Amino acid sequence: MKATCIVTALLIITAITALGQNSELKKEQIQSIQKLVNSFKANNKTKIVDVIDYPLRREYPLKDVKDKNDFLQRFDDIFDRQFIDRVAESKISDWSEVGWRGIMLDNGTLWIDDNGKIMTVNYQSPKEKQLLAYAIQADKNQLPKSLQNFEKPLYLLFTKNYKIRIDEKSEGIYRYAAWKIKKQKSEPDIIIENGVLEFQGSGGNHTITFKNDGYTYTVSINELGTVDTPDATLEVSKQEKILLTEGGKIKRN
């Protein structure tokens, strides 16, 4: 996929981390990889969709793949010939164990667990790129004019009191827009430009921070956490005094 800078950064962090990991694969892991590779060599769609960890995430605002039937309908859009051939022709030396994250092909094109279950696909076919462009345009069309100028949407999340959008206007340039849920109007209550993205460690957790009239709005995206950790957290502060903290749920299609 034409990754957003967030996805690209995650892959770079993961690849760097992998260099420090013991990439020597266990016998059982090698067997799982070989079984998966053989399914791709045979182009056996039935076997491949059986080893997906659903839902399989796709780049927002594309719909995630919810189950086996859904994947069978979208298989050729996601797994084109180039991707199938890459997995089918891969050697064991192309796969690396990256600690608790799992096992990756190349620098994270494909991620599986120890049992060969596909967890993440960071490849995007030309067809899926086209579908993504259509989805982004449809997303723009349903927004007020004040919010239609962006390259791609990153997050749509809901806290107890707010609906929040974060869009990437151009590479590395982020915009925050928020609505008070009870008001239910099309124009946002606030728009803040020029957010700053920062990663916390190598696990994927990151923050996007926006400053406006002495106030700081920090949206934390929690890729890792406990079962009680929210998808995201909104924190509003002024002069280092926290005025508001609300957990939020990220909406995915």
N, C-alpha and C positions, 0 to 999 in steps of 0.2 A: 504494500500500500504506500501511497505517498503519505508518509507519516507526518503527523504534526510534530512540532519540535519537542513536545512532551514525550511522545512515543519514541522518537529518535533518541532523546536523552536517556530514557529508560533502557533502550537497547545498548547504548554505549556504556552506561553504568554496569549493566549486567555482564557485558562482554569483558570489561575491565575486571570485574569481580571474579569472573570465571577463570582468569589467568592465575588467580591466587588460590584456586580451588584444586583439590585432588580430582583430576578428570579421569582417573583410571576407573573404568566401568567394571562392575561385578558381573559374574557369569549370568545371573538371572536378568540383569539389565540388558546385556548383549542379546540374550534370547528374545526379550521383549522387542528390542529395536529391530532385530532381524525379522521377526514375525510381522511387524508393521511394514517394513520395507518390502517384504514379499507381497503383502496385500496391495501396495502401490504398484509393484511390478506387474501384478495381474490386473491392475485397474479394477479391483473388486470393490465396487461402491458399497455393497451390502456389508462387507467386513469392515470397511473403513468407517462408515457411519456408526457401526456398533462400538467403536473404540473412541468416540468423542465424549468428552466431559461436558454435558449440556447444562445450562445454555452456553453456546460458544459465542463469545463476544465479537462483534464487528464494530468498525469505527462509526461512532455516533455522527449523524442520525440514522445510519442504516439499522435495520432491525437485527437484533441478536438471533442466532439460530436456536430455536427453542427445543427441538427434539429431532429424532431420527427422520420422521416423515418430512419435516421442514427442511432438513439438510438434503435429503434425496431430491427435493424439488429445486434446491439452490446449488447443488453440488458443482455443476459445471461453471457457475458464476464465481465460485470461491476457489475450487481446485481445478485450475486450467491445466493444459498439457505441460506447460513449463514447470509448474509446481509439482505435478505428479512425477515428471521425469526426474526432477531434482531429488525428491525423496527416494524414488526407486533406484537411482544411481548412486545414492550416498553410501559411503563406506563407514565402518564403525569408527574410524579415526575422525570422521566429520562430526561425531556426536560427543558431547561433553556433559558430565555431571556437574551441576552447579549447586551443591549443598541441598538445602531444603527446598529450593526453587524447582528442582526437577532436572530433566535432561534436555539439552537444547541441540538443535541441528544448526550448524554454522554459527552465526552470532545471534541466534534467537529467532530465525525464520519460523521454526516450529518448536513447541515445547511439549514434552510428554512426561508422565510420571514413571515410577519404577516398573509399573506393569504394562507400559506401552499405551496408556490412555492419553489421548491428545487433549491438552489443557488449553493451549493458546496457539493461534495461527497469526503470525505477524506479516504474512504475505498478502498482497492484494492484487488480483488479476486485473487486466485492462477492462474487462467487463464490469467488475465490481467497482473500479474507479469511476466508470461512467455512471453506474447506479448511485454511487456516493454523490457525484456532482448533481444529479437530479434531486436527490434527497435534500441536499443543502439548499438548492434553489427553492424547493417546496417549503422548507423551513423558513427561508427568508420571506417568502410571499405571505406567510401568515402573521408576520410581525408588522408593527407600525413602521412607517418610513424612517423614523429616527434610529432604528436598530438594524436596518437592512444592509448597512455597509460593513461587511465582514468577510473574511476568507472562509472560515469554518467555525461551527459551534463546538465548544469544548464540553460544557456542562450545563445541564438544567437540573436544579435541585430545589427541594422544598423543605423549609424549616417549619416550626410551629406557626410563625407569623409572616414568613416571607417566601416569595417565589423569586429565585435568583437564576440569572443566565450569565455565563462567562463565555465570551466569544473571542476568537483570535482574529483580529482585524487584518493583520499581516504577520509575517513570521516574527514571533517573539513580542508582539504588541497585543495586549489583552484588554478587554473591556468588561466592566461589571455593570449589570442592570438589575434592579430589584423592584418588586411590587409588594405592597402590603396585601396579603391574601384577602382580607375582608373587603378591600375596596373594589376588586374585580374590574379594573379598567385596563384599556389596551396600552396606553402610554405608561412607561415605568415611572416610579416615584423618584428614582435617582439613577443617573448614569455616570460612571467614573471611568476615565481612560487611563492607559499606561500602567497597567498592573505589572508587578514584578513576580516572576515565578522562581521558587527555590525548592530544591530537593532536600529531604532529611534522610541521610544515609542511602543505602543501596536497595532498600526494600520497595521503593516506588512511592512512598508517602511524600507529598509535596504541598506547598502553600502557594497561593497567589494573593498578593497584598496590594491594596489600592489605598491611596491617600486623597482626602478631599476636605478642604476647609478645616484643617486641624484634626480631623477624624481619620482613623485607620481602620479599614475593613479587611480582615484576613479570612480567606476561605481555605480551610485545610482539607485536602483530599486524602482519605485514609484507606490506602490500598491494603495495609496490614493492620491488624488489631485483633481484639477478642471478639466473641460473639456479641458483646454489648457495645462495641465501638460503632458509632454511626458512620454512614458512607462519607459524610462530610461534616465540617463544623464551621459555623460562622461566628467570628469574634469581632466586635466593634469596640474600639478604644479611643480615648482622647488623652494626650499627654501621659501615656503609659497607664492610665486608669481604665480598666475593663468596664465597659458600660453594658455589654450584651454578649451572651454566649448561647448559641442554639445549635443543637445537632440537626443534621439534615439528611434527607434521602435523595440520592441521585436518580433521576428518572431516565430510564433507557427504553428504547422502542421495543 
